[in-house]
Amino acid sequence: MGVATIKGNDASTPEIADTWNSIELIGTIFFVVLFEFSSGPIAWLYIAEITNGQGASAATGVLQSLSLLQGAVTLYMFDGLGGYTFVLFGIFSAINFLFVIFVMKETRGLSEAQVKLVYVSVADRNSKALTEESNANATTELLA
């Protein structure tokens, strides 16, 4: 898409520019459709799976804010960078891909309780286990 934008801006005739602009439009629509049926909704599903209600609310606010910021800034990026805007988006997509591969954890086959502990540090897990154990002991003592 970046190539189509650059070629369209540098075209020698209006007809060639229109052809490249059409290719850019079709490529953008194609990207949006594929994104919405592939990795686009995954962020929303993953957030709901790994966080509690407060975490999901905060993460949703951050995602919505970043989407709004991206939508507001994109037109100015096209004015300044032209077709290289897509190159910048490609770099961010590559960074996102590496983040997902190396940082995000698989949750398939885990119970809801196990999923909630996936991103908790070992120290926090141990302190949580001690708290649960002391609560269980206190409950036992109250019932005795």
Disulfide bonds with the S-S distance in Angstrom:
none
